[in-house]
């Protein structure tokens, strides 16, 4: 199990597969930064902000827009994840939520299980235009 970037590098160097504990859907934190911190303390190192439906603070790619991105609390969630060292996973979020999270986050984000819409057109993929300004970071 990996709990840090150093763990991932160490495990990879040993030719093994590193695994991180993730939270599938921000619903799991029950609109509470305290619960987010408890999940981190229990070992979670990334979280998808939404899953198949919106949270009270972020829009899903597969639900009708309610917030058109992140609410102020959603921005707090992203900032707290950054502070903890937890990866923000943008799988399942709407394009507006993705853009809002990219604006707020001061750390790299991940798409743990998504595709670019240019390659595969379903609602859980992302418009190519959203990717145009991305820069590659070193692994």
Secondary structure as UniProt FT lines:
FT   HELIX           5..13
FT   TURN            14..15
FT   STRAND          21..23
FT   HELIX           26..29
FT   TURN            30..31
FT   HELIX           33..41
FT   TURN            42..43
FT   STRAND          44..48
FT   TURN            61..62
FT   HELIX           72..84
FT   STRAND          87..89
FT   TURN            91..92
FT   HELIX           95..104
FT   TURN            112..113
FT   TURN            117..119
FT   TURN            123..124
FT   HELIX           128..131
FT   TURN            132..133
//
